[in-house]
Amino acid sequence: MKNALSITFIAIALFTIWGCEPFLQKDISKYQIALNAPQDNDTLTGNVSFWWQEIEPGTTYRLQIASPNFDAPSQLLIDSIVNGYSFTTQLPVGVYQWRVRGENANSETPYSTRGFYIVTSQDLTTQTVILRSPSNNTAFASPNINFSWYPLSTATGYYFQILDTLGNPTFQQTVDGDNISIEFTTEGYYTWRVKATNNLTETVYSSRNVYYDQTTPSQPAITFPTFNDTVNAGPVLLQWNRGLDNGSPITDSVFVYSDSLNTLSGIYYSMSNSYNLTVNPGLYYWRVRSRDLAGNSSPYSTLFKFRAQ
């Protein structure tokens, strides 16, 4: 009996510890990050893709780039946490060192370090235009959108295009600098792309997508449970419809009240016209509102109440 009580006590103690403390991640302090590229003393031309070997799941990586080195840095150009195992950036001509370490909630690895050089090259075929903003699949309600990218030192100009969903250019222009502002006239989903040129060569296009969306989503219509419906306590699948929308992605907010609009119990989010809500016995009021990625919001749905028993 004493052994059984001891085992029970240990199990309760372990449950208490694990239930109150974050999950302890593996100690990674003895790991060494293997750097794949650039190799030590590589000579590169502007665009640099950094790449290293992953270690334990759940590890993030701190990437730092200094010029000319970490022993006597004149600049720390990048100090970023990276969730994956690669990072691409544009750097001016110079001498650099880069280093990476792994980090988790409990430990970190030592840094792994290498050096490299950035030199001028007239050959743009080995270089890439790195886009700055907007990020991919950003949505705008305003028709005026500024597009920007990082310049290449040996480029004399840039060719900028806007394409529709069929790949047809709706706007194109040669740009001397590293940005351009466009006023859109038609809502839609577009691709914007840029390539750098000089008298000898050009890069391939770098591209991203963007939404221009001014249309307010349709008012949601609740389908279940509706006014004065009775449901069983436990999981209840709240359901609603909204009209066809060809704009940016929509997220629905589900507002649940314990009385008529006075006491908000919770706000829940869905992109699928339904939400599985667990309810206790009692009276509930609820309504839905849609909001698209561009920030356009629909009117609220009709407020309905239901009873769980």
C-alpha positions in Angstrom: 0.0 0.0 0.0 2.9 2.3 0.9 4.5 1.7 -2.6 1.2 2.5 -4.3 0.9 5.7 -2.3 4.5 6.7 -3.2 3.9 6.1 -6.9 0.7 8.1 -6.8 2.5 11.0 -5.0 5.3 11.0 -7.5 2.9 11.0 -10.4 1.0 13.9 -8.9 4.2 15.8 -8.3 5.4 15.3 -11.9 2.0 16.4 -13.2 2.1 19.5 -11.0 5.6 20.4 -12.3 4.8 19.7 -15.9 1.4 21.4 -15.7 2.9 24.6 -14.2 6.2 24.9 -16.1 6.8 25.2 -19.8 7.9 22.1 -21.5 11.7 21.7 -21.0 13.4 21.8 -24.4 16.5 19.8 -25.1 19.8 21.3 -24.0 21.5 22.4 -27.3 24.6 24.1 -25.7 27.0 21.4 -27.0 25.7 21.5 -30.6 27.7 23.3 -33.3 25.8 24.9 -36.2 27.3 23.7 -39.6 27.4 26.6 -42.0 26.8 25.6 -45.6 27.1 28.8 -47.6 28.7 31.2 -48.1 32.0 29.3 -47.6 34.8 30.9 -45.8 36.5 33.7 -47.9 33.9 33.4 -50.7 33.8 36.3 -53.1 30.2 37.3 -54.0 28.3 40.1 -55.9 25.7 41.8 -53.9 23.0 39.2 -53.3 23.9 36.8 -50.5 22.0 33.7 -49.5 23.0 32.3 -46.1 22.3 28.7 -45.4 23.1 26.4 -42.5 22.2 23.0 -41.1 19.2 22.6 -38.8 19.6 20.9 -35.4 16.8 20.1 -32.9 13.1 20.8 -33.6 11.9 24.0 -31.9 15.2 25.7 -32.4 15.4 29.3 -33.8 18.6 30.7 -35.2 20.3 34.1 -34.5 22.0 35.4 -37.6 24.5 38.3 -37.3 26.5 40.0 -40.1 29.3 42.5 -39.2 31.8 44.5 -41.2 34.7 43.9 -41.4 34.6 41.3 -38.6 33.3 40.6 -35.1 36.6 41.3 -33.4 36.7 44.9 -34.5 33.3 45.7 -36.1 32.6 49.0 -37.6 29.0 48.0 -38.4 26.6 45.3 -37.2 24.4 45.1 -40.3 22.0 42.3 -39.3 21.0 40.8 -36.0 17.9 38.7 -36.6 16.1 35.7 -35.3 15.4 33.3 -38.2 12.8 30.5 -37.8 14.2 28.5 -40.8 17.7 27.6 -41.9 18.2 30.2 -44.6 18.2 34.0 -45.1 18.8 36.2 -48.2 19.8 39.8 -48.2 21.6 42.5 -50.3 24.9 43.9 -49.2 27.1 46.7 -50.5 30.8 46.1 -51.6 32.9 45.3 -48.5 34.4 42.8 -46.2 32.1 40.8 -43.9 31.8 38.1 -41.3 28.6 36.2 -40.6 27.7 33.9 -37.8 24.8 31.8 -36.6 23.8 30.2 -33.3 20.8 28.1 -32.3 18.5 29.2 -29.5 15.6 27.7 -27.6 13.8 28.6 -24.4 16.5 27.0 -22.2 19.9 27.1 -24.0 21.9 28.2 -26.9 24.7 26.9 -29.1 28.1 28.6 -29.6 28.3 30.8 -32.7 29.7 29.4 -36.0 31.5 32.1 -38.0 32.8 32.6 -41.5 34.0 35.5 -43.6 33.2 36.7 -47.2 33.7 39.5 -49.6 31.3 41.5 -51.7 32.7 42.9 -54.9 31.3 44.9 -57.9 30.2 42.9 -60.9 28.6 44.2 -64.1 27.1 40.8 -64.7 23.6 41.0 -63.4 22.6 37.5 -64.5 24.1 36.0 -61.3 22.3 38.6 -59.1 18.7 39.0 -57.9 16.6 42.0 -57.0 15.5 41.6 -53.4 12.0 43.1 -52.9 11.5 45.3 -49.8 7.8 46.1 -49.6 4.9 45.4 -49.6 5.4 41.8 -48.4 3.7 39.0 -50.3 -0.1 38.9 -50.3 -0.5 42.2 -48.5 -4.0 43.7 -49.0 -4.8 47.4 -49.4 -8.1 49.3 -49.3 -6.3 52.4 -50.6 -5.6 52.6 -54.4 -2.2 54.2 -53.8 0.5 51.6 -53.2 4.2 52.2 -52.9 6.5 49.4 -54.1 10.2 49.3 -53.2 13.2 47.0 -53.5 16.9 47.0 -52.6 19.2 48.5 -55.2 22.0 46.7 -57.0 25.2 48.7 -57.3 25.8 48.0 -61.0 22.2 48.4 -62.2 21.5 51.4 -64.2 17.7 51.0 -64.0 14.8 48.7 -63.1 11.9 47.4 -65.1 8.7 47.3 -63.1 5.4 45.5 -64.0 2.0 44.9 -62.6 0.3 41.7 -63.9 -3.3 40.6 -63.6 -4.4 37.1 -62.7 -4.0 36.0 -66.3 -0.4 37.2 -66.4 -1.2 40.2 -68.6 0.6 43.5 -67.9 -1.7 46.2 -66.6 1.2 48.6 -65.9 4.9 48.7 -66.8 7.6 51.3 -66.5 11.3 51.8 -66.4 12.4 53.2 -63.0 15.7 54.8 -62.2 15.5 54.4 -58.4 14.4 51.7 -55.9 10.7 52.5 -55.6 7.6 53.5 -57.4 4.0 54.5 -56.4 1.1 53.2 -58.4 -2.6 54.3 -58.2 -4.8 51.3 -59.0 -8.2 51.8 -60.7 -9.6 48.3 -60.6 -9.9 46.0 -57.6 -8.2 42.6 -57.8 -5.3 40.3 -57.1 -2.1 41.4 -58.8 1.5 40.3 -59.2 4.2 43.0 -59.1 7.6 42.2 -60.3 11.0 44.0 -60.8 14.2 43.2 -62.7 17.4 45.2 -62.8 19.2 46.1 -66.0 22.4 47.7 -67.2 24.0 48.1 -70.6 25.2 44.5 -70.7 22.9 42.2 -68.7 19.8 42.0 -66.6 18.5 40.0 -63.7 15.5 37.7 -63.8 12.3 39.1 -62.4 11.6 39.0 -58.6 7.9 39.0 -57.9 5.2 39.1 -55.1 1.4 39.4 -55.0 -0.8 42.1 -53.7 -4.6 42.7 -53.2 -6.4 45.9 -54.0 -9.7 45.5 -52.3 -12.2 48.3 -51.4 -15.3 46.2 -51.2 -17.1 45.6 -47.9 -17.8 42.0 -47.2 -21.5 40.9 -47.3 -23.5 40.9 -44.0 -23.3 37.3 -42.5 -26.6 35.4 -42.2 -26.7 33.0 -39.2 -28.1 29.6 -40.1 -27.7 27.7 -36.8 -28.6 28.0 -34.0 -31.1 30.7 -34.8 -33.6 32.6 -32.6 -34.8 30.6 -29.5 -33.3 27.3 -30.7 -32.5 24.8 -28.0 -29.3 22.7 -28.2 -27.5 20.2 -25.9 -24.8 21.5 -23.7 -21.3 20.7 -24.9 -19.9 21.3 -28.4 -22.2 23.3 -30.6 -21.4 24.0 -34.3 -22.3 27.7 -34.9 -23.0 28.2 -38.6 -23.6 31.1 -40.9 -23.5 32.1 -44.6 -22.1 35.1 -46.3 -22.4 36.2 -49.9 -19.8 35.5 -52.6 -16.7 37.7 -52.2 -13.9 37.8 -54.8 -11.7 40.2 -52.8 -9.0 39.5 -50.2 -9.3 36.7 -47.7 -12.0 37.1 -45.0 -12.0 36.3 -41.3 -15.2 36.1 -39.4 -15.5 37.3 -35.8 -18.1 35.5 -33.7 -19.3 37.5 -30.7 -21.0 35.6 -27.9 -22.8 37.3 -25.0 -24.4 36.1 -21.8 -27.1 38.7 -22.2 -28.3 40.9 -25.0 -25.1 42.9 -26.0 -24.3 43.9 -22.4 -21.9 41.2 -21.3 -19.5 39.9 -23.9 -18.4 36.3 -23.0 -15.9 35.9 -25.8 -14.8 36.6 -29.4 -13.9 33.7 -31.6 -12.4 33.7 -35.1 -13.1 31.5 -38.2 -12.4 31.5 -41.9 -14.8 28.6 -42.6 -18.3 30.0 -41.9 -18.6 27.9 -38.8 -17.2 27.7 -35.3 -17.3 24.8 -32.8 -18.2 26.4 -29.4 -18.4 24.4 -26.2 -21.3 25.7 -24.0 -22.6 25.0 -20.6 -26.4 25.0 -19.8 -27.7 28.5 -20.1 -28.9 31.3 -22.4 -26.6 32.6 -25.1 -26.7 35.5 -27.6 -24.5 35.6 -30.6 -23.7 37.5 -33.8 -21.1 37.5 -36.6 -19.1 40.2 -38.4 -16.8 39.7 -41.4 -13.5 41.5 -42.0 -11.2 41.1 -45.0 -7.4 41.3 -45.2 -7.6 44.9 -46.5 -9.5 46.0 -43.3 -13.0 46.3 -44.8 -15.7 45.2 -42.3 -19.2 44.0 -42.9 -22.3 45.0 -40.9 -23.0 42.7 -38.0 -25.4 39.8 -38.5 -28.8 39.7 -36.8 -28.4 39.0 -33.1 -29.8 35.6 -32.2 -30.2 33.8 -28.9 -30.3 30.1 -28.1 -30.5 28.0 -25.0 -28.2 25.1 -24.0 -29.7 22.4 -21.7 
